[in-house]
Amino acid sequence: MSRNYVETLLGAAVLAVALGFLAWAYGRSDAGDPGGYTLRAKFDRVDGLEIGGDVRISGIKVGRILAQGLDPQTFRAEVTFSVRNGIELPSDSSAAIVSSGLLGGKYLAVVPGGEDQVLADGGEIKLTQSSVNLEDLIGRYIFSSQGGQSGQGGAAGADGTQ
C-alpha cells in the first residue's frame, strides 16, 4: 500500500512541475493581451509577415501584429498591430515590412514622423512600403543580366578576348 502512495505523490510532483513550466512559458511568450493601442496600415503585399510578429521602432520591439485581412474595395492587405502605451506615434509616421535577416522572418518596422499630431487608437498609418519578394529580385537580376549577353558566342578570356 505504501508503494501506491509514493507513486501517487511522485506523479503529483511531476504534474506540478509541468504545470509550473507551462505557466512560466506562457508568461514569457507574450501570448496574452499585449496591451497598448491598435493601429492599421495597408500594403500592396505582406509576404512573410505573420500574426504575432514583431513591430519595431529603431530595432526595438514595441508591439506585435494582431491581424491581417484584405480590404475588399482596394484589394490591399490590411495589417492591424499593437503599439505599447507610452509610445505616441506622429500622424506622418511610416511603416515598412522588412526582413530580420537574409533567410529570417519579417517584421513591421515603424519610422516615426515629425508632426505634432499623434495617431489615436484605431488610427491608420498612410505611408507604407510593402514586403520585397526575394524571388522576384533574383528573377529580375537574372533576366536583366542575360539581356546584355545575348549574341555573344563562346567564353571570354580574362582580358575580354574570345
NUDO-207606 format. One record per residue (C-alpha): residue in one letter; x, y, z. Coordinates in steps of 0.2 Angstrom, whole numbers, plus 5000, padded with zeros to 4 digits. Example, Ala and Ser with C-alpha at 12.3 -4.5 7.8 and 13.67 -1.06 7.14 Angstrom:
! NUDO-207606
@rest: a&u: 5062&v: 4978&w: 5039
@rest: s&u: 5068&v: 4995&w: 5036
***
This chain:
! NUDO-207606
@rest: m&u: 5000&v: 5000&w: 5000
@rest: s&u: 5014&v: 5012&w: 5004
@rest: r&u: 5021&v: 5009&w: 4986
@rest: n&u: 5005&v: 5016&w: 4978
@rest: y&u: 5006&v: 5031&w: 4990
@rest: v&u: 5024&v: 5035&w: 4985
@rest: e&u: 5019&v: 5033&w: 4966
@rest: t&u: 5004&v: 5045&w: 4968
@rest: l&u: 5015&v: 5058&w: 4977
@rest: l&u: 5028&v: 5057&w: 4963
@rest: g&u: 5015&v: 5058&w: 4949
@rest: a&u: 5008&v: 5074&w: 4958
@rest: a&u: 5025&v: 5081&w: 4959
@rest: v&u: 5029&v: 5078&w: 4941
@rest: l&u: 5012&v: 5086&w: 4936
@rest: a&u: 5015&v: 5101&w: 4947
@rest: v&u: 5032&v: 5104&w: 4939
@rest: a&u: 5025&v: 5103&w: 4922
@rest: l&u: 5011&v: 5115&w: 4926
@rest: g&u: 5023&v: 5127&w: 4933
@rest: f&u: 5034&v: 5126&w: 4917
@rest: l&u: 5019&v: 5129&w: 4906
@rest: a&u: 5014&v: 5144&w: 4916
@rest: w&u: 5031&v: 5151&w: 4915
@rest: a&u: 5032&v: 5148&w: 4896
@rest: y&u: 5015&v: 5156&w: 4894
@rest: g&u: 5021&v: 5172&w: 4903
@rest: r&u: 5037&v: 5173&w: 4893
@rest: s&u: 5029&v: 5171&w: 4876
@rest: d&u: 5019&v: 5187&w: 4875
@rest: a&u: 5004&v: 5176&w: 4870
@rest: g&u: 4992&v: 5186&w: 4881
@rest: d&u: 4984&v: 5203&w: 4878
@rest: p&u: 4999&v: 5214&w: 4873
@rest: g&u: 4991&v: 5230&w: 4880
@rest: g&u: 4994&v: 5247&w: 4872
@rest: y&u: 4983&v: 5253&w: 4857
@rest: t&u: 4980&v: 5247&w: 4840
@rest: l&u: 4984&v: 5254&w: 4823
@rest: r&u: 4981&v: 5249&w: 4805
@rest: a&u: 4992&v: 5250&w: 4789
@rest: k&u: 4988&v: 5245&w: 4771
@rest: f&u: 5001&v: 5237&w: 4760
@rest: d&u: 5001&v: 5230&w: 4742
@rest: r&u: 5009&v: 5214&w: 4748
@rest: v&u: 5013&v: 5207&w: 4766
@rest: d&u: 5023&v: 5191&w: 4761
@rest: g&u: 5031&v: 5183&w: 4776
@rest: l&u: 5023&v: 5194&w: 4789
@rest: e&u: 5015&v: 5183&w: 4802
@rest: i&u: 5002&v: 5186&w: 4815
@rest: g&u: 5011&v: 5188&w: 4832
@rest: g&u: 5026&v: 5195&w: 4823
@rest: d&u: 5036&v: 5210&w: 4830
@rest: v&u: 5033&v: 5228&w: 4827
@rest: r&u: 5049&v: 5238&w: 4830
@rest: i&u: 5055&v: 5256&w: 4831
@rest: s&u: 5074&v: 5258&w: 4828
@rest: g&u: 5075&v: 5239&w: 4830
@rest: i&u: 5067&v: 5239&w: 4847
@rest: k&u: 5051&v: 5228&w: 4849
@rest: v&u: 5036&v: 5240&w: 4854
@rest: g&u: 5021&v: 5229&w: 4849
@rest: r&u: 5015&v: 5215&w: 4838
@rest: i&u: 5005&v: 5210&w: 4823
@rest: l&u: 4987&v: 5207&w: 4829
@rest: a&u: 4978&v: 5203&w: 4812
@rest: q&u: 4979&v: 5203&w: 4793
@rest: g&u: 4965&v: 5205&w: 4781
@rest: l&u: 4960&v: 5210&w: 4763
@rest: d&u: 4952&v: 5227&w: 4760
@rest: p&u: 4938&v: 5222&w: 4748
@rest: q&u: 4937&v: 5239&w: 4740
@rest: t&u: 4955&v: 5242&w: 4736
@rest: f&u: 4961&v: 5223&w: 4737
@rest: r&u: 4976&v: 5229&w: 4748
@rest: a&u: 4982&v: 5219&w: 4763
@rest: e&u: 4977&v: 5227&w: 4779
@rest: v&u: 4988&v: 5224&w: 4794
@rest: t&u: 4982&v: 5228&w: 4812
@rest: f&u: 4995&v: 5229&w: 4825
@rest: s&u: 4998&v: 5235&w: 4843
@rest: v&u: 5010&v: 5248&w: 4850
@rest: r&u: 5013&v: 5248&w: 4869
@rest: n&u: 5006&v: 5263&w: 4879
@rest: g&u: 5018&v: 5277&w: 4881
@rest: i&u: 5024&v: 5277&w: 4863
@rest: e&u: 5015&v: 5291&w: 4854
@rest: l&u: 5017&v: 5290&w: 4835
@rest: p&u: 5016&v: 5306&w: 4825
@rest: s&u: 5002&v: 5305&w: 4811
@rest: d&u: 5015&v: 5306&w: 4797
@rest: s&u: 5024&v: 5290&w: 4803
@rest: s&u: 5028&v: 5277&w: 4790
@rest: a&u: 5028&v: 5258&w: 4791
@rest: a&u: 5038&v: 5245&w: 4781
@rest: i&u: 5039&v: 5226&w: 4780
@rest: v&u: 5057&v: 5221&w: 4782
@rest: s&u: 5067&v: 5205&w: 4784
@rest: s&u: 5076&v: 5202&w: 4800
@rest: g&u: 5090&v: 5193&w: 4790
@rest: l&u: 5094&v: 5185&w: 4774
@rest: l&u: 5083&v: 5170&w: 4777
@rest: g&u: 5075&v: 5176&w: 4793
@rest: g&u: 5057&v: 5181&w: 4796
@rest: k&u: 5049&v: 5198&w: 4793
@rest: y&u: 5043&v: 5211&w: 4805
@rest: l&u: 5034&v: 5228&w: 4804
@rest: a&u: 5047&v: 5242&w: 4805
@rest: v&u: 5039&v: 5259&w: 4810
@rest: v&u: 5048&v: 5275&w: 4807
@rest: p&u: 5041&v: 5290&w: 4817
@rest: g&u: 5037&v: 5306&w: 4808
@rest: g&u: 5039&v: 5324&w: 4814
@rest: e&u: 5021&v: 5330&w: 4815
@rest: d&u: 5014&v: 5337&w: 4832
@rest: q&u: 4998&v: 5327&w: 4830
@rest: v&u: 4999&v: 5309&w: 4836
@rest: l&u: 4989&v: 5294&w: 4830
@rest: a&u: 4975&v: 5289&w: 4841
@rest: d&u: 4969&v: 5271&w: 4845
@rest: g&u: 4962&v: 5263&w: 4829
@rest: g&u: 4972&v: 5276&w: 4818
@rest: e&u: 4980&v: 5272&w: 4801
@rest: i&u: 4997&v: 5274&w: 4795
@rest: k&u: 4996&v: 5280&w: 4777
@rest: l&u: 5014&v: 5279&w: 4772
@rest: t&u: 5019&v: 5261&w: 4769
@rest: q&u: 5031&v: 5251&w: 4760
@rest: s&u: 5027&v: 5233&w: 4755
@rest: s&u: 5037&v: 5217&w: 4758
@rest: v&u: 5051&v: 5214&w: 4745
@rest: n&u: 5049&v: 5197&w: 4737
@rest: l&u: 5067&v: 5189&w: 4736
@rest: e&u: 5062&v: 5178&w: 4721
@rest: d&u: 5056&v: 5192&w: 4711
@rest: l&u: 5073&v: 5202&w: 4714
@rest: i&u: 5083&v: 5186&w: 4709
@rest: g&u: 5072&v: 5184&w: 4693
@rest: r&u: 5074&v: 5202&w: 4688
@rest: y&u: 5093&v: 5201&w: 4691
@rest: i&u: 5095&v: 5185&w: 4681
@rest: f&u: 5084&v: 5191&w: 4666
@rest: s&u: 5092&v: 5209&w: 4666
@rest: s&u: 5110&v: 5202&w: 4666
@rest: q&u: 5105&v: 5189&w: 4652
@rest: g&u: 5098&v: 5203&w: 4641
@rest: g&u: 5116&v: 5211&w: 4638
@rest: q&u: 5124&v: 5195&w: 4635
@rest: s&u: 5114&v: 5188&w: 4620
@rest: g&u: 5123&v: 5187&w: 4604
@rest: q&u: 5140&v: 5183&w: 4612
@rest: g&u: 5147&v: 5166&w: 4607
@rest: g&u: 5160&v: 5157&w: 4617
@rest: a&u: 5168&v: 5161&w: 4633
@rest: a&u: 5178&v: 5177&w: 4635
@rest: g&u: 5196&v: 5177&w: 4642
@rest: a&u: 5202&v: 5187&w: 4657
@rest: d&u: 5207&v: 5201&w: 4645
@rest: g&u: 5190&v: 5201&w: 4637
@rest: t&u: 5196&v: 5192&w: 4621
@rest: q&u: 5187&v: 5176&w: 4615
***
